[in-house]
């Protein structure tokens, strides 16, 4: 498993090395946004976000939560 991780790490670094310098800021932003999108927020951050949504009345009734789940 460690070899697979090292391989991916090396491949990512190789792609970065092949990227023209003028595109590195955009690449950095893409990587940052991607990492943030896959990272879990802390319980505190999740609660704060949820509370803000409640205050803005951005909620879904429990009775509707499962509507269209698995529908094809």
N, C-alpha and C positions, 0 to 999 in steps of 0.2 A: 504494500500500500504506500509506503514512504517513497518508493521509486516512482510511482504514478504521480504523486504530488510534486516531486522534484521535476519530473518531466513536464508537467503542466506549467510549473513555475518557469522553467527554462524556456518553454515555447512562448509564454507571454513576454518574457524579457526579450527574446529574439524578435518578436513582432514590434515591440517598442523600439528596439534598435533600428529596425527597418523603416520606422515612421519618420518622415521629414520633420525637421526641427520646428518648422512653423506650425505644424499640426499638433505638437505636444500639449499645448494648453487645452485644446479641445479634447484630446485623448484623456488627459488628466480629469477633466470635468466628467467625461463619460464614465470613467472608472469609478469616480467618487459617487456619482448618482447611482450607478449600478450597485455598488457596495451598500449604500444607504437603503436602497430599495429591497435588498434581500436580508438586511439585518433586522432583528427583532428590537422593538423599542422596549425600554424598561417598563416595569409595571406602573411606575409613577407617571412616565410620559404617556402611556396608553390611557391611564385614568384621566389625566389632564385633557387629552384629546377628546375622549369620550364625553367628558363633562362640558367642554366647549360645544360639542355637537348637540348635547341636550339643551343647553342654554339657547342655541340658535334654532331649536326645534327641528334639527336634522335627524330625526329618528324614524324607525320603521316599527309599526305595531307588531308585537310578537306573533299575532295571528297570520301575518303576511311573510314572516321570515322564511318559511319553507316553500312559498309559492314558486312555481316554475323550477324547482330543484329537480333535476333528473328528467325534466320534460324534454321531449325531442320534437 
